[in-house]
Amino acid sequence: RNPALLRQVRRFPWITNVTLYGCLFAGGDFVHQRFSRTTQELDWRHTRNVAVVAFTFHGNFNFFWMRFLERRFPGNSVRMVMRKLLLDQTTAAPLATSVFYTGVSFLEGKEDIFEDWREKFLNTYKTGLMFWPFMQFVNFALVPLYMRTAFTGCCAFVWATFLCFSRQSGDGTAGAALAWLFPHKEDGAEVNDKTDASKEGTVASSPTQN
């Protein structure tokens, strides 16, 4: 633990939690772009758009949502934790996913801001059910209220990397993300075969030299 950070969070819970959450969420887009390596330069405009959505909505919403849940279901008994978890996954999770897809599309100026949402929301939500219930169970059961948004931001760092991948080149499924992270060797071999064949074709088409 960092005592200075904990004192800061206790003294300024809103600004500290939201700032940590927003920075971690935006960092997920940075990691996605570095892993993708599709271009030499990073698309900082996309990272900016992700950060805007994270700071203006996700961080603030999560901060006040955590406090609402604690007032509604106080304590960390199994019963209360499960109630908070159920409400979180049936209300906050689909809302947050929807705002991400539509919000980033809006900031990019897309004509149809619901296109990504229609194509990927259901898969993304189902994938989230394999990740968020476990993270939030730990959050509600073990993390003090004043640190819960910051803890969620740490989890959102991983989740935002997945979201950015899904929005740009995935379909919202965990399978597509795993294939991106761990490409099959056969795929690399196929690329090499095509490269070798191209080279052979180039050599065959060149004039014979004495």
N, C-alpha and C positions, 0 to 999 in steps of 0.2 A: 504493500500500500504506500501511497505517496501522501504524507500528512498535509503538505501544502495544498495539494489538489483537493483533498477531502475538505479542508477548511474553506477553500474557495467555493466548492459545491454547496456546502452548508450555508455560507454567507450569501451567495448569489445563485440559488438553485435553478432558477429559470434560465438566465442567460448562459450559465455554464453548461447545463444539460443540453440546451438547444444548440449551442455552438459545437460542443463535442459531437452531438448526433449529426449535425449538418456536415461537419468536416469529414467524419468517418464515412458517411453515405456518399459524399462526392468522391472520396478516395476510392470507393468501389469502382467508379467509372474509370478512374485513372489506371487502376490495376487491370481492368478489362482491356483497355486500349493497349497497355504494355504487353499483355499476354497475346493479344490478337496479332500485333505487329503487321497489320495490313498496310500501314503507311509509315514513312520515316518520321513524320511529324505528328504530334498528338492533336486531336481535335478539341482544342480548349473551349470552343463554343458549346460543344456537347457537355463537357464537364461543368461549364457554367450553368447550363440549363438544368442539369441534374442537381447542382448545388442550390439553385433558386427554389426548385420544388422541395428539396430536403429542408432548407431553412424556413421557408414560408409556410409549408404545410406539415411535413412529416415530423420534424422536430417539435414544433409547437403543439401539434395535435397529440403526439405521444406524451408530452409532458403533462398536459391537462387530463388526458385520458387515464393515465396511471393514477392520478389523484382522485378522479371520479370513481374508478374501480375500488380504490382503497376505502373511500368513504362509503361506498355501497356495500362492499364485502370486506369489512376490516379484519385484519389478522392474517396469519399464515398457516392456519389449520388446513388439513387436507380438503375439507369441505369448502372453505372459502377460496382456497387456491384454485380448485377445480371450477368453481363458479366464475371466478375472474377469467380463467383460461377459456372457458366455453364462450363467454361473452366477447372476449377479445378476438377469438378466431372466427366467430360468426358475424361480427360487426366491424371491428377495426381493421382486420386483415384484408377483407375484400375492398373496403373503402380505400385503404392505403395503396393497394395494388392498382385500383382504378385511377386514382389521382396521379400516380406515377406515369402510367401510359398516356393518359389524356393530357396531363400537365406538360410533359416534355414535348409531346406533339404540338401542343398549342404554342409553346415558346419557339419551336422550330418553324412555325407558320404553316403547318400542314393544312391542306384544304379540308381533309376529313380527320379531325383529331381523335375520332373513335375507331379508326381503322385497326391500329395495333391492339386496342382493347378488345375489339370483337374477335380478332384472330388468336389472341394469346392469353386473354384473361383467365379462362377456365383452366387451361393447362398450368398457368402460373400459380393460381390459387391452390390447385391440387398438389403441386410441387411444394408450396409453402407449408402444407399440412404435414410434410415429412421433415420439416425443419423447425418451424416456429413454435409448435406446441411444446417441444422439449426445451427450447431456449426460454420461453416464457414461464414454464413451470419452475425452472431454476430462478428466474427473475422474481416471480411472485412469492416463492417459498423462502429464498435466502437473501435477496438483495434488499437493503433498506430503501424506503420510498424515495429519498432524496437522490439516490443513485440509479434508479430504475431506467430513466430515459437514457442515461449515459451507457448503461449496460446494453440496452436495446440497440444503441448506436453501434456498439462493438459487433453485435450480431448482424446489424444492418450493413456493416462493411462487407461481409461475405454475401449477404443477400443482394445488395446493390450491384455487386460484380455480376451476379447471375442475372439480375433484371436487365442490366445494360447489354449483356450478351444476348438475352432473349429478345430484346427490342430490336437490336440491329441485325442479328443473323440467326437467332434461334427461334424456337416455337413455344417456349415456356415450359418445356419438359426437362426433367432431370437428365434423361437419356441424352438429349442433344447437348447439354452442358458438359456431361462426362465425355462425350465423343470429342468435344472441342478441347477439353483439358488433356485428354489422353487419346490422341489419334491412333488408329490401328496401324501396326507396322505394314500391313498389306497396302494401306493407302499410300504410305511413303514409298513402298516398293513399286507400286503402280506408277507413281509420278516419275520415279527414276527410270522405269522401263520406257515410259513415253519420251523422256529426255534422251535416252540412249537411242531409241528408234529415230528420233528427230535428227540426232547427230549422224546416224548411219545414212539416213536419207540425204542429208546435206553432202556427205562424202561421196555417195554414189552419183549424185547429180553433178558433181564438180568434174571438170575435164581431167583426163589422165595425163600425168606429167611424166616425161622420160628423164 
